[in-house]
Amino acid sequence: MFEDLQKAVLEGEGEEGLNLTRAYLDSGEKPEEIIRDGLVAAMNEVGKRFKAYEMYLPEVIMSANVVKKSMQLLEPLIQESDMLSMGKIIMATVKGDLHDIGKNLVSMMLEGAGFQIIDLGVDVPVHRIIAAIEENRATVVGISALLTTTMMALEPAIQQIHEKRPGTKVMVGGAPITQEFATKIGADGFAPDALRAIDLAKKLVG
């Protein structure tokens, strides 16, 4: 089931994916099943191929864009469904940092993997992140920094999140970030790229 939709995702065919999604809806298929067994299943395969060097980043981005297009059609139909996502994740670039390409790619990939993403954008003060956690009842936050100057803002942000919202897991990423630095500042996880961010998010949500 949904093999043709999976194929469209794997081949980066956005319009084909959208047309197939519409056709499945018209034939009475449930939106949650189209997401789980079509889109998410395809992105899981994309992840496997990427790790095996059978797909490369431009192809991964094309596949994620197919999922994004179809999700825009499906999400309004399942807002009340418990099956909407594997969990909610707040995404933000730390205060003082205006870079968002990496954050956007990670957000796109996480959404393709079945997570509901609340993207706060760039240059986000920690009080906005904490408010978004409370408002959305999210249990995981992803914070990025691309500059060595702004990465220093991660530690106080993480401390405040843990203090104000105990139990919230914070994952970090960005070009200057390392596992050693992430551990030092109290982050709950670090991912060096978008595909590994999916694996990390699954562990943190679980």
PyMOL CGO cylinders between C-alpha atoms (Angstrom):
from pymol import cmd
from pymol.cgo import CYLINDER

trace = [
    CYLINDER, 0.00, 0.00, 0.00, 1.14, 3.54, -0.86, 0.3, 1, 1, 1, 1, 1, 1,
    CYLINDER, 1.14, 3.54, -0.86, 4.12, 2.16, -2.83, 0.3, 1, 1, 1, 1, 1, 1,
    CYLINDER, 4.12, 2.16, -2.83, 3.61, 4.74, -5.59, 0.3, 1, 1, 1, 1, 1, 1,
    CYLINDER, 3.61, 4.74, -5.59, 3.58, 7.58, -3.05, 0.3, 1, 1, 1, 1, 1, 1,
    CYLINDER, 3.58, 7.58, -3.05, 6.73, 6.21, -1.42, 0.3, 1, 1, 1, 1, 1, 1,
    CYLINDER, 6.73, 6.21, -1.42, 8.35, 6.06, -4.88, 0.3, 1, 1, 1, 1, 1, 1,
    CYLINDER, 8.35, 6.06, -4.88, 7.44, 9.72, -5.52, 0.3, 1, 1, 1, 1, 1, 1,
    CYLINDER, 7.44, 9.72, -5.52, 9.08, 10.72, -2.24, 0.3, 1, 1, 1, 1, 1, 1,
    CYLINDER, 9.08, 10.72, -2.24, 12.21, 8.69, -2.93, 0.3, 1, 1, 1, 1, 1, 1,
    CYLINDER, 12.21, 8.69, -2.93, 12.53, 10.21, -6.41, 0.3, 1, 1, 1, 1, 1, 1,
    CYLINDER, 12.53, 10.21, -6.41, 11.82, 13.76, -5.27, 0.3, 1, 1, 1, 1, 1, 1,
    CYLINDER, 11.82, 13.76, -5.27, 8.69, 14.14, -7.41, 0.3, 1, 1, 1, 1, 1, 1,
    CYLINDER, 8.69, 14.14, -7.41, 6.75, 16.83, -5.58, 0.3, 1, 1, 1, 1, 1, 1,
    CYLINDER, 6.75, 16.83, -5.58, 3.79, 17.27, -7.94, 0.3, 1, 1, 1, 1, 1, 1,
    CYLINDER, 3.79, 17.27, -7.94, 3.40, 13.51, -8.35, 0.3, 1, 1, 1, 1, 1, 1,
    CYLINDER, 3.40, 13.51, -8.35, 3.46, 13.08, -4.57, 0.3, 1, 1, 1, 1, 1, 1,
    CYLINDER, 3.46, 13.08, -4.57, 0.81, 15.77, -4.14, 0.3, 1, 1, 1, 1, 1, 1,
    CYLINDER, 0.81, 15.77, -4.14, -1.43, 14.26, -6.85, 0.3, 1, 1, 1, 1, 1, 1,
    CYLINDER, -1.43, 14.26, -6.85, -1.14, 10.80, -5.31, 0.3, 1, 1, 1, 1, 1, 1,
    CYLINDER, -1.14, 10.80, -5.31, -1.91, 12.18, -1.85, 0.3, 1, 1, 1, 1, 1, 1,
    CYLINDER, -1.91, 12.18, -1.85, -5.07, 13.82, -3.24, 0.3, 1, 1, 1, 1, 1, 1,
    CYLINDER, -5.07, 13.82, -3.24, -6.03, 10.60, -5.02, 0.3, 1, 1, 1, 1, 1, 1,
    CYLINDER, -6.03, 10.60, -5.02, -5.66, 8.55, -1.84, 0.3, 1, 1, 1, 1, 1, 1,
    CYLINDER, -5.66, 8.55, -1.84, -7.79, 11.04, 0.09, 0.3, 1, 1, 1, 1, 1, 1,
    CYLINDER, -7.79, 11.04, 0.09, -10.45, 10.98, -2.63, 0.3, 1, 1, 1, 1, 1, 1,
    CYLINDER, -10.45, 10.98, -2.63, -10.52, 7.18, -2.49, 0.3, 1, 1, 1, 1, 1, 1,
    CYLINDER, -10.52, 7.18, -2.49, -11.23, 7.30, 1.25, 0.3, 1, 1, 1, 1, 1, 1,
    CYLINDER, -11.23, 7.30, 1.25, -7.82, 6.53, 2.75, 0.3, 1, 1, 1, 1, 1, 1,
    CYLINDER, -7.82, 6.53, 2.75, -7.27, 8.00, 6.21, 0.3, 1, 1, 1, 1, 1, 1,
    CYLINDER, -7.27, 8.00, 6.21, -4.85, 10.97, 6.37, 0.3, 1, 1, 1, 1, 1, 1,
    CYLINDER, -4.85, 10.97, 6.37, -2.99, 9.39, 9.34, 0.3, 1, 1, 1, 1, 1, 1,
    CYLINDER, -2.99, 9.39, 9.34, -2.34, 6.22, 7.33, 0.3, 1, 1, 1, 1, 1, 1,
    CYLINDER, -2.34, 6.22, 7.33, -1.14, 8.17, 4.29, 0.3, 1, 1, 1, 1, 1, 1,
    CYLINDER, -1.14, 8.17, 4.29, 1.35, 9.94, 6.57, 0.3, 1, 1, 1, 1, 1, 1,
    CYLINDER, 1.35, 9.94, 6.57, 2.49, 6.88, 8.52, 0.3, 1, 1, 1, 1, 1, 1,
    CYLINDER, 2.49, 6.88, 8.52, 2.55, 4.23, 5.79, 0.3, 1, 1, 1, 1, 1, 1,
    CYLINDER, 2.55, 4.23, 5.79, 3.31, 6.50, 2.84, 0.3, 1, 1, 1, 1, 1, 1,
    CYLINDER, 3.31, 6.50, 2.84, 5.31, 9.60, 3.72, 0.3, 1, 1, 1, 1, 1, 1,
    CYLINDER, 5.31, 9.60, 3.72, 7.02, 8.57, 6.96, 0.3, 1, 1, 1, 1, 1, 1,
    CYLINDER, 7.02, 8.57, 6.96, 7.81, 5.08, 5.64, 0.3, 1, 1, 1, 1, 1, 1,
    CYLINDER, 7.81, 5.08, 5.64, 9.44, 6.68, 2.59, 0.3, 1, 1, 1, 1, 1, 1,
    CYLINDER, 9.44, 6.68, 2.59, 11.52, 9.08, 4.71, 0.3, 1, 1, 1, 1, 1, 1,
    CYLINDER, 11.52, 9.08, 4.71, 12.67, 6.18, 6.86, 0.3, 1, 1, 1, 1, 1, 1,
    CYLINDER, 12.67, 6.18, 6.86, 13.97, 4.59, 3.66, 0.3, 1, 1, 1, 1, 1, 1,
    CYLINDER, 13.97, 4.59, 3.66, 15.60, 7.89, 2.67, 0.3, 1, 1, 1, 1, 1, 1,
    CYLINDER, 15.60, 7.89, 2.67, 17.40, 7.87, 6.01, 0.3, 1, 1, 1, 1, 1, 1,
    CYLINDER, 17.40, 7.87, 6.01, 18.68, 4.34, 5.47, 0.3, 1, 1, 1, 1, 1, 1,
    CYLINDER, 18.68, 4.34, 5.47, 19.91, 5.16, 1.96, 0.3, 1, 1, 1, 1, 1, 1,
    CYLINDER, 19.91, 5.16, 1.96, 21.60, 8.36, 3.14, 0.3, 1, 1, 1, 1, 1, 1,
    CYLINDER, 21.60, 8.36, 3.14, 23.47, 6.51, 5.87, 0.3, 1, 1, 1, 1, 1, 1,
    CYLINDER, 23.47, 6.51, 5.87, 24.52, 3.87, 3.32, 0.3, 1, 1, 1, 1, 1, 1,
    CYLINDER, 24.52, 3.87, 3.32, 25.76, 6.62, 0.92, 0.3, 1, 1, 1, 1, 1, 1,
    CYLINDER, 25.76, 6.62, 0.92, 23.12, 5.56, -1.60, 0.3, 1, 1, 1, 1, 1, 1,
    CYLINDER, 23.12, 5.56, -1.60, 21.52, 9.02, -1.46, 0.3, 1, 1, 1, 1, 1, 1,
    CYLINDER, 21.52, 9.02, -1.46, 23.14, 12.42, -1.01, 0.3, 1, 1, 1, 1, 1, 1,
    CYLINDER, 23.14, 12.42, -1.01, 22.01, 15.62, 0.69, 0.3, 1, 1, 1, 1, 1, 1,
    CYLINDER, 22.01, 15.62, 0.69, 20.45, 17.34, -2.38, 0.3, 1, 1, 1, 1, 1, 1,
    CYLINDER, 20.45, 17.34, -2.38, 18.34, 14.23, -3.00, 0.3, 1, 1, 1, 1, 1, 1,
    CYLINDER, 18.34, 14.23, -3.00, 17.38, 14.05, 0.67, 0.3, 1, 1, 1, 1, 1, 1,
    CYLINDER, 17.38, 14.05, 0.67, 16.22, 17.68, 0.56, 0.3, 1, 1, 1, 1, 1, 1,
    CYLINDER, 16.22, 17.68, 0.56, 14.14, 16.96, -2.57, 0.3, 1, 1, 1, 1, 1, 1,
    CYLINDER, 14.14, 16.96, -2.57, 12.48, 14.01, -0.83, 0.3, 1, 1, 1, 1, 1, 1,
    CYLINDER, 12.48, 14.01, -0.83, 11.78, 16.10, 2.27, 0.3, 1, 1, 1, 1, 1, 1,
    CYLINDER, 11.78, 16.10, 2.27, 10.18, 18.78, 0.08, 0.3, 1, 1, 1, 1, 1, 1,
    CYLINDER, 10.18, 18.78, 0.08, 7.82, 16.18, -1.40, 0.3, 1, 1, 1, 1, 1, 1,
    CYLINDER, 7.82, 16.18, -1.40, 6.74, 15.26, 2.12, 0.3, 1, 1, 1, 1, 1, 1,
    CYLINDER, 6.74, 15.26, 2.12, 6.34, 18.92, 3.06, 0.3, 1, 1, 1, 1, 1, 1,
    CYLINDER, 6.34, 18.92, 3.06, 4.00, 19.56, 0.11, 0.3, 1, 1, 1, 1, 1, 1,
    CYLINDER, 4.00, 19.56, 0.11, 1.82, 16.57, 0.94, 0.3, 1, 1, 1, 1, 1, 1,
    CYLINDER, 1.82, 16.57, 0.94, 1.81, 17.40, 4.65, 0.3, 1, 1, 1, 1, 1, 1,
    CYLINDER, 1.81, 17.40, 4.65, 0.41, 20.87, 3.87, 0.3, 1, 1, 1, 1, 1, 1,
    CYLINDER, 0.41, 20.87, 3.87, -2.59, 19.09, 2.36, 0.3, 1, 1, 1, 1, 1, 1,
    CYLINDER, -2.59, 19.09, 2.36, -2.94, 16.49, 5.10, 0.3, 1, 1, 1, 1, 1, 1,
    CYLINDER, -2.94, 16.49, 5.10, -2.29, 18.40, 8.33, 0.3, 1, 1, 1, 1, 1, 1,
    CYLINDER, -2.29, 18.40, 8.33, -5.52, 20.45, 8.34, 0.3, 1, 1, 1, 1, 1, 1,
    CYLINDER, -5.52, 20.45, 8.34, -7.48, 17.18, 8.10, 0.3, 1, 1, 1, 1, 1, 1,
    CYLINDER, -7.48, 17.18, 8.10, -5.95, 15.62, 11.19, 0.3, 1, 1, 1, 1, 1, 1,
    CYLINDER, -5.95, 15.62, 11.19, -5.44, 18.46, 13.65, 0.3, 1, 1, 1, 1, 1, 1,
    CYLINDER, -5.44, 18.46, 13.65, -7.68, 16.71, 16.16, 0.3, 1, 1, 1, 1, 1, 1,
    CYLINDER, -7.68, 16.71, 16.16, -6.12, 13.29, 15.68, 0.3, 1, 1, 1, 1, 1, 1,
    CYLINDER, -6.12, 13.29, 15.68, -3.87, 11.73, 18.30, 0.3, 1, 1, 1, 1, 1, 1,
    CYLINDER, -3.87, 11.73, 18.30, -1.97, 10.15, 15.41, 0.3, 1, 1, 1, 1, 1, 1,
    CYLINDER, -1.97, 10.15, 15.41, -0.90, 13.51, 14.05, 0.3, 1, 1, 1, 1, 1, 1,
    CYLINDER, -0.90, 13.51, 14.05, 2.70, 13.07, 15.05, 0.3, 1, 1, 1, 1, 1, 1,
    CYLINDER, 2.70, 13.07, 15.05, 5.30, 11.17, 17.00, 0.3, 1, 1, 1, 1, 1, 1,
    CYLINDER, 5.30, 11.17, 17.00, 5.56, 14.19, 19.28, 0.3, 1, 1, 1, 1, 1, 1,
    CYLINDER, 5.56, 14.19, 19.28, 5.91, 17.96, 19.25, 0.3, 1, 1, 1, 1, 1, 1,
    CYLINDER, 5.91, 17.96, 19.25, 9.32, 19.60, 18.93, 0.3, 1, 1, 1, 1, 1, 1,
    CYLINDER, 9.32, 19.60, 18.93, 10.03, 23.32, 19.42, 0.3, 1, 1, 1, 1, 1, 1,
    CYLINDER, 10.03, 23.32, 19.42, 12.76, 24.52, 17.02, 0.3, 1, 1, 1, 1, 1, 1,
    CYLINDER, 12.76, 24.52, 17.02, 14.67, 27.82, 17.30, 0.3, 1, 1, 1, 1, 1, 1,
    CYLINDER, 14.67, 27.82, 17.30, 17.95, 29.51, 16.51, 0.3, 1, 1, 1, 1, 1, 1,
    CYLINDER, 17.95, 29.51, 16.51, 19.46, 30.96, 19.68, 0.3, 1, 1, 1, 1, 1, 1,
    CYLINDER, 19.46, 30.96, 19.68, 19.24, 34.66, 20.56, 0.3, 1, 1, 1, 1, 1, 1,
    CYLINDER, 19.24, 34.66, 20.56, 21.74, 36.71, 18.56, 0.3, 1, 1, 1, 1, 1, 1,
    CYLINDER, 21.74, 36.71, 18.56, 22.05, 34.23, 15.68, 0.3, 1, 1, 1, 1, 1, 1,
    CYLINDER, 22.05, 34.23, 15.68, 20.24, 34.90, 12.39, 0.3, 1, 1, 1, 1, 1, 1,
    CYLINDER, 20.24, 34.90, 12.39, 21.21, 31.71, 10.55, 0.3, 1, 1, 1, 1, 1, 1,
    CYLINDER, 21.21, 31.71, 10.55, 18.44, 29.25, 9.79, 0.3, 1, 1, 1, 1, 1, 1,
    CYLINDER, 18.44, 29.25, 9.79, 19.39, 27.02, 6.84, 0.3, 1, 1, 1, 1, 1, 1,
    CYLINDER, 19.39, 27.02, 6.84, 20.51, 24.15, 9.08, 0.3, 1, 1, 1, 1, 1, 1,
    CYLINDER, 20.51, 24.15, 9.08, 17.55, 24.57, 11.44, 0.3, 1, 1, 1, 1, 1, 1,
    CYLINDER, 17.55, 24.57, 11.44, 15.12, 24.61, 8.52, 0.3, 1, 1, 1, 1, 1, 1,
    CYLINDER, 15.12, 24.61, 8.52, 16.57, 21.42, 7.06, 0.3, 1, 1, 1, 1, 1, 1,
    CYLINDER, 16.57, 21.42, 7.06, 16.41, 19.64, 10.41, 0.3, 1, 1, 1, 1, 1, 1,
    CYLINDER, 16.41, 19.64, 10.41, 12.83, 20.85, 10.90, 0.3, 1, 1, 1, 1, 1, 1,
    CYLINDER, 12.83, 20.85, 10.90, 11.87, 19.61, 7.45, 0.3, 1, 1, 1, 1, 1, 1,
    CYLINDER, 11.87, 19.61, 7.45, 13.44, 16.20, 8.06, 0.3, 1, 1, 1, 1, 1, 1,
    CYLINDER, 13.44, 16.20, 8.06, 11.84, 15.84, 11.49, 0.3, 1, 1, 1, 1, 1, 1,
    CYLINDER, 11.84, 15.84, 11.49, 8.45, 16.72, 10.02, 0.3, 1, 1, 1, 1, 1, 1,
    CYLINDER, 8.45, 16.72, 10.02, 9.00, 14.15, 7.30, 0.3, 1, 1, 1, 1, 1, 1,
    CYLINDER, 9.00, 14.15, 7.30, 9.75, 11.57, 9.99, 0.3, 1, 1, 1, 1, 1, 1,
    CYLINDER, 9.75, 11.57, 9.99, 6.38, 12.21, 11.63, 0.3, 1, 1, 1, 1, 1, 1,
    CYLINDER, 6.38, 12.21, 11.63, 7.06, 14.90, 14.24, 0.3, 1, 1, 1, 1, 1, 1,
    CYLINDER, 7.06, 14.90, 14.24, 5.00, 18.04, 14.63, 0.3, 1, 1, 1, 1, 1, 1,
    CYLINDER, 5.00, 18.04, 14.63, 7.35, 21.03, 14.42, 0.3, 1, 1, 1, 1, 1, 1,
    CYLINDER, 7.35, 21.03, 14.42, 6.75, 24.42, 16.03, 0.3, 1, 1, 1, 1, 1, 1,
    CYLINDER, 6.75, 24.42, 16.03, 9.42, 26.62, 14.43, 0.3, 1, 1, 1, 1, 1, 1,
    CYLINDER, 9.42, 26.62, 14.43, 10.04, 29.87, 16.31, 0.3, 1, 1, 1, 1, 1, 1,
    CYLINDER, 10.04, 29.87, 16.31, 12.54, 31.15, 13.73, 0.3, 1, 1, 1, 1, 1, 1,
    CYLINDER, 12.54, 31.15, 13.73, 15.86, 32.90, 14.38, 0.3, 1, 1, 1, 1, 1, 1,
    CYLINDER, 15.86, 32.90, 14.38, 17.24, 35.19, 17.11, 0.3, 1, 1, 1, 1, 1, 1,
    CYLINDER, 17.24, 35.19, 17.11, 14.85, 33.70, 19.67, 0.3, 1, 1, 1, 1, 1, 1,
    CYLINDER, 14.85, 33.70, 19.67, 15.12, 34.71, 23.35, 0.3, 1, 1, 1, 1, 1, 1,
    CYLINDER, 15.12, 34.71, 23.35, 14.79, 31.87, 25.83, 0.3, 1, 1, 1, 1, 1, 1,
    CYLINDER, 14.79, 31.87, 25.83, 11.57, 33.22, 27.38, 0.3, 1, 1, 1, 1, 1, 1,
    CYLINDER, 11.57, 33.22, 27.38, 9.84, 32.71, 24.02, 0.3, 1, 1, 1, 1, 1, 1,
    CYLINDER, 9.84, 32.71, 24.02, 11.08, 29.13, 23.87, 0.3, 1, 1, 1, 1, 1, 1,
    CYLINDER, 11.08, 29.13, 23.87, 9.80, 28.44, 27.38, 0.3, 1, 1, 1, 1, 1, 1,
    CYLINDER, 9.80, 28.44, 27.38, 6.42, 30.02, 26.54, 0.3, 1, 1, 1, 1, 1, 1,
    CYLINDER, 6.42, 30.02, 26.54, 6.17, 27.83, 23.42, 0.3, 1, 1, 1, 1, 1, 1,
    CYLINDER, 6.17, 27.83, 23.42, 6.98, 24.70, 25.46, 0.3, 1, 1, 1, 1, 1, 1,
    CYLINDER, 6.98, 24.70, 25.46, 4.15, 25.53, 27.85, 0.3, 1, 1, 1, 1, 1, 1,
    CYLINDER, 4.15, 25.53, 27.85, 1.68, 26.53, 25.15, 0.3, 1, 1, 1, 1, 1, 1,
    CYLINDER, 1.68, 26.53, 25.15, 2.27, 23.44, 23.00, 0.3, 1, 1, 1, 1, 1, 1,
    CYLINDER, 2.27, 23.44, 23.00, 2.98, 20.96, 25.80, 0.3, 1, 1, 1, 1, 1, 1,
    CYLINDER, 2.98, 20.96, 25.80, 6.16, 19.96, 23.99, 0.3, 1, 1, 1, 1, 1, 1,
    CYLINDER, 6.16, 19.96, 23.99, 8.73, 17.68, 25.62, 0.3, 1, 1, 1, 1, 1, 1,
    CYLINDER, 8.73, 17.68, 25.62, 11.64, 18.28, 23.23, 0.3, 1, 1, 1, 1, 1, 1,
    CYLINDER, 11.64, 18.28, 23.23, 13.35, 21.49, 22.09, 0.3, 1, 1, 1, 1, 1, 1,
    CYLINDER, 13.35, 21.49, 22.09, 15.92, 21.83, 19.31, 0.3, 1, 1, 1, 1, 1, 1,
    CYLINDER, 15.92, 21.83, 19.31, 18.23, 24.88, 19.51, 0.3, 1, 1, 1, 1, 1, 1,
    CYLINDER, 18.23, 24.88, 19.51, 20.89, 25.74, 16.94, 0.3, 1, 1, 1, 1, 1, 1,
    CYLINDER, 20.89, 25.74, 16.94, 23.81, 28.15, 16.72, 0.3, 1, 1, 1, 1, 1, 1,
    CYLINDER, 23.81, 28.15, 16.72, 26.10, 28.70, 13.73, 0.3, 1, 1, 1, 1, 1, 1,
    CYLINDER, 26.10, 28.70, 13.73, 28.57, 31.17, 15.22, 0.3, 1, 1, 1, 1, 1, 1,
    CYLINDER, 28.57, 31.17, 15.22, 31.22, 30.62, 17.88, 0.3, 1, 1, 1, 1, 1, 1,
    CYLINDER, 31.22, 30.62, 17.88, 30.02, 33.87, 19.48, 0.3, 1, 1, 1, 1, 1, 1,
    CYLINDER, 30.02, 33.87, 19.48, 26.35, 32.84, 19.72, 0.3, 1, 1, 1, 1, 1, 1,
    CYLINDER, 26.35, 32.84, 19.72, 27.00, 29.24, 20.73, 0.3, 1, 1, 1, 1, 1, 1,
    CYLINDER, 27.00, 29.24, 20.73, 27.89, 30.55, 24.18, 0.3, 1, 1, 1, 1, 1, 1,
    CYLINDER, 27.89, 30.55, 24.18, 24.24, 31.58, 24.61, 0.3, 1, 1, 1, 1, 1, 1,
    CYLINDER, 24.24, 31.58, 24.61, 23.20, 27.92, 24.50, 0.3, 1, 1, 1, 1, 1, 1,
    CYLINDER, 23.20, 27.92, 24.50, 24.29, 27.06, 28.05, 0.3, 1, 1, 1, 1, 1, 1,
    CYLINDER, 24.29, 27.06, 28.05, 22.21, 29.67, 29.92, 0.3, 1, 1, 1, 1, 1, 1,
    CYLINDER, 22.21, 29.67, 29.92, 19.26, 28.93, 27.62, 0.3, 1, 1, 1, 1, 1, 1,
    CYLINDER, 19.26, 28.93, 27.62, 19.42, 25.22, 28.42, 0.3, 1, 1, 1, 1, 1, 1,
    CYLINDER, 19.42, 25.22, 28.42, 19.74, 25.93, 32.14, 0.3, 1, 1, 1, 1, 1, 1,
    CYLINDER, 19.74, 25.93, 32.14, 16.64, 28.14, 32.10, 0.3, 1, 1, 1, 1, 1, 1,
    CYLINDER, 16.64, 28.14, 32.10, 14.62, 25.62, 30.10, 0.3, 1, 1, 1, 1, 1, 1,
    CYLINDER, 14.62, 25.62, 30.10, 15.53, 22.80, 32.50, 0.3, 1, 1, 1, 1, 1, 1,
    CYLINDER, 15.53, 22.80, 32.50, 14.78, 25.05, 35.47, 0.3, 1, 1, 1, 1, 1, 1,
    CYLINDER, 14.78, 25.05, 35.47, 11.43, 26.38, 34.24, 0.3, 1, 1, 1, 1, 1, 1,
    CYLINDER, 11.43, 26.38, 34.24, 10.24, 23.23, 32.48, 0.3, 1, 1, 1, 1, 1, 1,
    CYLINDER, 10.24, 23.23, 32.48, 11.80, 20.22, 34.25, 0.3, 1, 1, 1, 1, 1, 1,
    CYLINDER, 11.80, 20.22, 34.25, 11.71, 17.09, 32.13, 0.3, 1, 1, 1, 1, 1, 1,
    CYLINDER, 11.71, 17.09, 32.13, 12.04, 18.96, 28.84, 0.3, 1, 1, 1, 1, 1, 1,
    CYLINDER, 12.04, 18.96, 28.84, 14.79, 17.50, 26.66, 0.3, 1, 1, 1, 1, 1, 1,
    CYLINDER, 14.79, 17.50, 26.66, 17.03, 19.93, 24.76, 0.3, 1, 1, 1, 1, 1, 1,
    CYLINDER, 17.03, 19.93, 24.76, 18.89, 18.86, 21.61, 0.3, 1, 1, 1, 1, 1, 1,
    CYLINDER, 18.89, 18.86, 21.61, 21.49, 21.14, 20.06, 0.3, 1, 1, 1, 1, 1, 1,
    CYLINDER, 21.49, 21.14, 20.06, 23.26, 21.45, 16.73, 0.3, 1, 1, 1, 1, 1, 1,
    CYLINDER, 23.26, 21.45, 16.73, 25.12, 23.81, 14.42, 0.3, 1, 1, 1, 1, 1, 1,
    CYLINDER, 25.12, 23.81, 14.42, 28.46, 24.03, 12.67, 0.3, 1, 1, 1, 1, 1, 1,
    CYLINDER, 28.46, 24.03, 12.67, 30.65, 24.89, 15.70, 0.3, 1, 1, 1, 1, 1, 1,
    CYLINDER, 30.65, 24.89, 15.70, 28.88, 22.49, 18.10, 0.3, 1, 1, 1, 1, 1, 1,
    CYLINDER, 28.88, 22.49, 18.10, 30.51, 19.21, 19.13, 0.3, 1, 1, 1, 1, 1, 1,
    CYLINDER, 30.51, 19.21, 19.13, 29.40, 16.34, 21.34, 0.3, 1, 1, 1, 1, 1, 1,
    CYLINDER, 29.40, 16.34, 21.34, 31.94, 17.43, 23.93, 0.3, 1, 1, 1, 1, 1, 1,
    CYLINDER, 31.94, 17.43, 23.93, 30.56, 20.99, 24.01, 0.3, 1, 1, 1, 1, 1, 1,
    CYLINDER, 30.56, 20.99, 24.01, 26.95, 19.73, 24.11, 0.3, 1, 1, 1, 1, 1, 1,
    CYLINDER, 26.95, 19.73, 24.11, 27.74, 17.54, 27.12, 0.3, 1, 1, 1, 1, 1, 1,
    CYLINDER, 27.74, 17.54, 27.12, 29.56, 20.39, 28.86, 0.3, 1, 1, 1, 1, 1, 1,
    CYLINDER, 29.56, 20.39, 28.86, 26.63, 22.82, 28.56, 0.3, 1, 1, 1, 1, 1, 1,
    CYLINDER, 26.63, 22.82, 28.56, 24.06, 20.30, 29.78, 0.3, 1, 1, 1, 1, 1, 1,
    CYLINDER, 24.06, 20.30, 29.78, 22.29, 19.48, 26.52, 0.3, 1, 1, 1, 1, 1, 1,
    CYLINDER, 22.29, 19.48, 26.52, 20.30, 16.24, 26.46, 0.3, 1, 1, 1, 1, 1, 1,
    CYLINDER, 20.30, 16.24, 26.46, 21.53, 15.40, 22.98, 0.3, 1, 1, 1, 1, 1, 1,
    CYLINDER, 21.53, 15.40, 22.98, 23.61, 16.53, 20.00, 0.3, 1, 1, 1, 1, 1, 1,
    CYLINDER, 23.61, 16.53, 20.00, 23.19, 15.73, 16.30, 0.3, 1, 1, 1, 1, 1, 1,
    CYLINDER, 23.19, 15.73, 16.30, 25.83, 16.64, 13.71, 0.3, 1, 1, 1, 1, 1, 1,
    CYLINDER, 25.83, 16.64, 13.71, 23.36, 16.43, 10.80, 0.3, 1, 1, 1, 1, 1, 1,
    CYLINDER, 23.36, 16.43, 10.80, 19.66, 16.31, 9.98, 0.3, 1, 1, 1, 1, 1, 1,
    CYLINDER, 19.66, 16.31, 9.98, 19.38, 12.53, 9.58, 0.3, 1, 1, 1, 1, 1, 1,
    CYLINDER, 19.38, 12.53, 9.58, 20.95, 11.85, 12.95, 0.3, 1, 1, 1, 1, 1, 1,
    CYLINDER, 20.95, 11.85, 12.95, 18.69, 14.51, 14.46, 0.3, 1, 1, 1, 1, 1, 1,
    CYLINDER, 18.69, 14.51, 14.46, 15.77, 12.21, 13.60, 0.3, 1, 1, 1, 1, 1, 1,
    CYLINDER, 15.77, 12.21, 13.60, 17.30, 9.27, 15.49, 0.3, 1, 1, 1, 1, 1, 1,
    CYLINDER, 17.30, 9.27, 15.49, 18.08, 11.55, 18.43, 0.3, 1, 1, 1, 1, 1, 1,
    CYLINDER, 18.08, 11.55, 18.43, 14.56, 13.01, 18.53, 0.3, 1, 1, 1, 1, 1, 1,
    CYLINDER, 14.56, 13.01, 18.53, 13.04, 9.53, 18.56, 0.3, 1, 1, 1, 1, 1, 1,
    CYLINDER, 13.04, 9.53, 18.56, 15.17, 8.63, 21.58, 0.3, 1, 1, 1, 1, 1, 1,
    CYLINDER, 15.17, 8.63, 21.58, 14.38, 11.84, 23.44, 0.3, 1, 1, 1, 1, 1, 1,
    CYLINDER, 14.38, 11.84, 23.44, 10.64, 11.63, 22.83, 0.3, 1, 1, 1, 1, 1, 1,
    CYLINDER, 10.64, 11.63, 22.83, 10.60, 7.97, 23.86, 0.3, 1, 1, 1, 1, 1, 1,
]
cmd.load_cgo(trace, "trace")
